[in-house]
Amino acid sequence: MTAAPDQEIEPTWRPALVPAVVLRYDRVRATHLLVMPERVVVLRGHAGEILRLCDGEREVRRIVDDLAARFPGGPVATDVPAFLRRLRAEGWLR
């Protein structure tokens, strides 16, 4: 089941990549990639760091807390749930 892009993210959701999507680091581009059948998505900024925390064990609120500690003053509380919501709407997160 996919979420609509404007649907709220539950703080207790434990996001994980769907089995067909793999997070890889590309040394040539010096960035993370989402690799899936017949498609590669180049991630920018801290997207790879966010997705590395999406292991199906951590709740969204813990992911946000961990990132807020790493990036004090950043808009983590709003940007991370919005990013995860977009990826779930794409069908890349469960």
C-alpha positions as CSV (number, residue, x, y, z in Angstrom):
1,M,0.0,0.0,0.0
2,T,1.4,3.4,-1.0
3,A,0.8,6.7,0.8
4,A,-0.4,9.8,-0.9
5,P,2.3,12.5,-1.0
6,D,0.2,14.7,1.3
7,Q,-0.6,12.0,3.8
8,E,0.9,12.4,7.3
9,I,3.6,10.1,8.4
10,E,3.0,8.2,11.6
11,P,5.8,8.8,14.1
12,T,5.7,5.1,15.0
13,W,6.2,3.9,11.4
14,R,9.4,1.9,11.0
15,P,10.4,2.6,7.4
16,A,12.5,0.2,5.3
17,L,13.4,-0.1,1.7
18,V,11.2,-2.5,-0.3
19,P,13.1,-5.6,-1.3
20,A,13.5,-4.5,-4.9
21,V,15.3,-1.3,-3.9
22,V,19.0,-1.3,-2.8
23,L,20.9,1.6,-1.3
24,R,24.5,1.8,-2.7
25,Y,27.3,4.3,-2.5
26,D,28.8,5.3,-5.9
27,R,32.5,6.2,-5.4
28,V,32.7,7.8,-8.9
29,R,29.9,10.2,-8.2
30,A,30.6,10.4,-4.5
31,T,26.9,10.0,-3.7
32,H,24.4,7.4,-2.7
33,L,22.1,5.7,-5.2
34,L,18.9,3.9,-5.0
35,V,19.2,0.9,-7.4
36,M,16.1,-0.9,-8.6
37,P,15.2,-2.9,-11.6
38,E,15.6,-0.8,-14.7
39,R,16.1,2.4,-12.7
40,V,18.8,4.2,-10.7
41,V,18.0,7.3,-8.6
42,V,20.9,9.6,-7.7
43,L,20.4,10.9,-4.1
44,R,21.6,14.3,-3.1
45,G,22.5,16.0,0.2
46,H,21.9,13.8,3.2
47,A,19.3,11.5,1.6
48,G,21.6,8.5,1.8
49,E,22.2,9.1,5.5
50,I,18.5,9.3,6.1
51,L,17.9,6.1,4.2
52,R,20.7,4.2,6.0
53,L,18.6,4.7,9.2
54,C,15.5,3.2,7.5
55,D,16.2,-0.4,8.6
56,G,12.7,-1.4,9.6
57,E,13.7,-1.2,13.3
58,R,13.8,2.5,14.0
59,E,10.7,4.5,14.2
60,V,10.4,7.8,12.3
61,R,10.6,9.8,15.6
62,R,13.9,8.0,16.4
63,I,15.3,8.7,12.9
64,V,14.4,12.4,13.3
65,D,15.9,12.5,16.8
66,D,19.2,10.8,15.6
67,L,19.5,13.2,12.6
68,A,18.6,16.3,14.8
69,A,21.5,15.4,17.1
70,R,23.9,15.1,14.1
71,F,22.6,18.3,12.4
72,P,21.6,20.7,15.2
73,G,19.5,23.6,14.0
74,G,18.6,21.9,10.7
75,P,15.0,21.5,9.6
76,V,15.1,17.8,10.3
77,A,11.7,17.6,12.1
78,T,9.9,18.8,9.0
79,D,12.2,17.8,6.1
80,V,12.8,14.1,7.1
81,P,9.1,13.1,7.4
82,A,8.3,14.9,4.1
83,F,11.2,13.1,2.4
84,L,10.1,9.7,3.7
85,R,6.5,10.4,2.7
86,R,7.6,11.1,-0.9
87,L,9.6,7.9,-1.0
88,R,6.7,5.9,0.4
89,A,4.4,7.4,-2.2
90,E,6.9,6.3,-4.9
91,G,6.6,2.8,-3.5
92,W,10.3,2.6,-2.5
93,L,9.7,2.4,1.3
94,R,7.4,0.0,3.2
